[in-house]
């Protein structure tokens, strides 16, 4: 073999092409998620985020964050993970959203699991995407980081076509 040449055996080039395609595909997915997060000014999808550190509870003199729009529209039956439907998974999850000084969600933590990680992450993901707030305010009116707790109940249909996801106000 001459110096500067590379020996290629049958099958080597095909394997290399597959490896390059897989690596490129994975990088494109991460890049697409990053671009989506930047353009939409949303946090990373919950499935990719670890639990976050929540802001401390507000002082008694502070005003809590106020939900903008209808909280009933933040999550719907379309948010129910198809794999959870196929597996018959149901449950009740309590989550806390971290809210920044301008009222955007900046992460989600599961406080009480439904017992199904997929349902917990779906609840966080839907609320992170859709929840909007007027920020909490300190006693002097300055916007401050805060948290917003919500319970989501995932229930499979008892009748055909009766798929629900609900989120009553915390008690």
N, C-alpha and C positions, 0 to 999 in steps of 0.2 A: 504494500500500500504506500502510495506517495505521501510525503509530508503535506499537511494542510487539507487532506481529504477526510471525509467522515464515512465510515462504513454504516450502511443501513441494511438491516435484514428485513425480509418480508414480514409484514405486520407491524413493524416499528412505527412507520409513518402514520398508519391508521390510528394506533393507540395514542400517539402524540397529538393528532388532530382532535380526538375525543377529549383528551385532557385539556387542551387549549380551549375548546368550546365550552366545557364545563366551568373552567375558571373564568372565562369571559362572561358567561351567563350569570354566574354568581356575582361578579363585580357589577354587572349591569343592573341587577336587582337592587343591590345596596345603593348604587348611584340613583336609581329611580326613586327609592324611598327617601333619600336625602333631598333630592330636588322637590319631591312632593311636600316634605316637611317645611322646606324653605319657602316655596311658593305659597302654600296655604297657611303658613305661619302656625303650624300645628306641632305638637310634640311628636316624637317618634311613636309609631304604633305600639300599643301596650304589649304586644307579643314580643317585642324586641327590648323592652325596658325592664330592668329590675325594679323592685319596690323602691320608692323614693323616700327621702326624709321629709316628713311633713312639717310645715311651719308650726310653731308652738300655739297653744290655744290663745284666743284673743283676750285682751284685758276686759274687765267688766265694763269699762267706759267706751269700748270700741263698738262700732257698728259692723255686724257680720256681712259677708258678701251677699248680694241680692241677685237671684237668678233673673236673667233677661229672657223674655219670651216664655213660651210654655214648656215647663219641664216634662210634660207628658209627651212632647215631640222629640225628646232627646234619644229615646230608644224605642225600637219597635220589633215586631215579630221577624222582620227581615234581618235583624241583628242576631237572631238565634243561630248558633253555629250548626250547619248541616250535619257535621259528624256527631254532634251531641244529640240531634234529633234521631239520627239512625241508631244511636246507642241507647236511646231512652233516658238521657241524662236530664235531670231537673234539679233545682236547688234555689237557695236564697243566699245571696252574697251581699255583704256590707262593705262598701268601699269609701275611701276618702280621696277627694281630688285636691291637689295643691293648686291654689289660685294665686297668681302673681299680682303685683301692684297695679296693673292695668286691667285686670279681670280675666286674663286668659288662663286656661288650665295648663299646668306645667308638669303634670305627672299624676299617677294614681297608685294607691296602695290598697291592698285587700286587707280589711280589718277582720272580717269573718268570712271564711271560704264557703262556697256552696258545696264543697266536696269534689268539685270537678274543675280542674285548672282551666279548661277550655271555656267554661261558662264565666269563670272569674275574669279571664282576660277579655272576653267579649264584652262584658259589662264595662270594664275600664275603657276599652277601645271606643265603644259607642259614646260613652259620656265624655271622654277626652275630645272626640271629634265634634260633638254637637253642643255641649254645655257652654253657655256664655254667661258672664257675670258682670255686675257692677262691683268693683273691688271693695273689700272691707276697708274701713277707715278707723284710724286711731281716734282717741278722744278729741284731738285738735283738728280732725278732718283730713289728715294726711293719709293717702292710700297706703295700705300695708299688706304683705302677703298673708294668706289665710288658708283655711281648709273648708271643704264642703263635704259633708257625709251624706251618703245615699244608700238605700237598700234596694236591690234589684231582685225580683222574683222571676225565675225562669220556670215556666210550666208548659208541659206538653199538652196537646189537645185532648180533651175528653170526648169531643165530637170531631169528625173530619173537618178540616179547615179552621179549627179553633185555636191556632197557635198564638201564644201570648208571651209577652215579656212586660213586666210592670215594675214600677219603681215608686212605691209609696214614700211619703215624707218620713224621715227618720223619727223614731219615737224616743 
